[in-house]
Amino acid sequence: MEKEIIPKLDAARRQLDTAIMLWFQEGDPIAIHTLTCAAYQIVHDINRHRNGPALMFDSIIVKDEYRHLIKKHLNKDYNFFKHADNDPDENLEFNSATTEYFIIFCILGLESLGIRNNNVRFTFSIFFAIRHPDLVGEKWTQLIKDNIPLENLNSIRHWKRRQFFERFNLILSETMP
C-alpha cells in the first residue's frame, strides 16, 4: 500500500464529494452525514483560521451567547455516529434532512477557500436551489430562471435524486468542453 500526502482541504473535498455521490445514489444516510460533517468541520476550521466569511456555525443570525448551543445541537447527530464513550447504550432519532445544509455550507466554505466547484458539487448546488428556492439568494434564483424553462423546472422538482444527477450531468457533459 502506497503512502499519500493529503492536505486537509483535499481530505475535506474528497469526503464531501464521496458523501454527495452517496447522497445522489440514496446511500446510507448515516455514512453520508458522517462524511459530510467531517468535511464540514475541516472546512469550517480552516475558514476561521483564514478569517473567511461566516459559515453555518459562525452565522451572524445566531447571537454569540447561543452559538455554543447551536453548534452542539447541529453536531449532536455527527457526534453520536462517531463516539460511544459516554453513551454506549443510547439511541438517536436522526433527521437526515440536516445533512443537506451541512453539504451546502461545506460547498460554500470550499468555494470561499478557493476550491472551485466540480460537477458533483455544482449539481448538488443546483438541486438544492431548485428544491429550496426560498432558501437561496436572488443570484441563484435568477441563474436557474435564466437557464431552465419554467415548464421544465416544474417537472425537474419532482425528479428523484439519482434521476436528477444522471440527467443534469448528461446536460453538463454536452454543454461543457
N, C-alpha and C positions, 0 to 999 in steps of 0.2 A: 504494500500500500504506500503510495507516494504522499509526502507531506505537501501541504499547500499553505501559503501565507495568505491570510484573509484579513483585509481591512474591515473594521467594524461596519462601515456603511455598505460594503459589499455583502457582508453577512446579513444585514437588515434587508437589503434589496432582494437577495436570494430567498430569504424566509418569506418576505411579503409576496413575491412572485409565485412561489410554490403555494402559499395559502390562497391566493386569488385563483390560481388554476384549480385547486381542490374545490374552492367555493363555487366556481362555474360548473364543475362536474358534480356538484351537490354531494361532495365527500363528507367525511365525518366532521360535524360542527365543532367538536372539542379540539380536534387536531388543528382545524382551521383557526379557531380562536386563539389557541396557544401559540401557534406560529406567528399570527398577526400581532399579538400583544408583545411577543419577544422582539419582533421587528420594530414595533412602535416605540418600545422602551429605549432601544438603541437610538433611534431617530430623535426621540424627544430629548434624551440626554445630550447628544451631540449638538442638536439645535440650541439648547440652553447654553452650552459651553461657547457656542459661536455667536450668541446674542441674536439668534434668528427670530422670526415672528412667532407670536404666541400660537401654540398648538392646543390640543384638547385639554391638557392638564393646566395650562397657563392662561386659558381664555380670560379675556377681560370681563366677560359676563359673570364670572364667579368672584365673589368677594374673597379677599385674602384670608379672612378668618375661617372660611368654609372650604378653602382649596384642599386641605388635607382630607377632609371628609369626602369630598367629591372624588379625589384620586383613590382613596380607599374603596369607595363604592364601585368605581369603574374597574379597579383591579381585583375585586372580590373573586370573580369567576376565574381569571387568569391565575391568581394565587392558589385557588382551590385545586386547579388542574396540575399544578407543579409542586405542591407541598402537601405533606401529611403529618408533619412533625407535631403540630398542636391539635389536630382534629382528625385522627385516623379513622374514626367511625362516622364521620359526618356525611350528610348528603347535601346536594345543591340543586336548587331549582334554577336551571340555566335558560336564559333567554338569548338565543343565538343572534337575534337582530342587532345587538350591540356590536357584533363583530364588524358589520358594515361601516360603522362610524370609526372604529379603530383603523380599518383599511383606508378609508378616505382621508383621515387625518395623517396617516402614515405616508400616503401618496403625496399629500401637500407638503409634509415635512421633508421628504426626499427631494421634491422639486425646489424647496427653499434652500436646500443644501447643495444644489447644483446637479442633482441626478435627474437627467431627462427621462421623461416617460417612455416606456416601451409599449408595444401593442397590448400587452396584458394589463398594465396599469391604466392605459388610456381607455381600453374597452370597459374596465370596471368603472372608471370615472363617468363615462357616457351613460352606462347602465344606471348608475346611481342617480345621475342628473335626470334621466328620463323617468325613473321610478319615484324620485323625490323632488319634483320641480319646486316645491315650496321651501326646500332647504338650501337650494343652490343660488348663487349670486346671479345677477342680471346678465353678466357676460356669458355664463354657461347656458342660461336660458335662451339668450339670443343666438348663440352658436348652434344650438340644437334646432331652433326655429328656422335659421338660415339654411341648414343643411338637411333637414328631414321634413318632407312634406307632412302636413297635419294628418292627412288620411293614413299615411304610413306610421306616423307616431302613435296613433291610437291603437293600431294592431301590434306594434312593437312593444308597447307597455305590457301586453299580455303574454309575450314570449317567455318561456322558461329560461332559466339562466344558461343552460348548455346550448339551447337553440340560439339565444342572443349571441353568445360567444362565437359560435361557429359561423353564423350569418354575418355578424359585424366584422369578424376577422377576414372573411372572404371578401367583403367590400373593401376593407383596408388593403388587402393584398392586390386587389385590382386597381386601386387608385394611387398607391404609393409605388415609387420605383424600386 
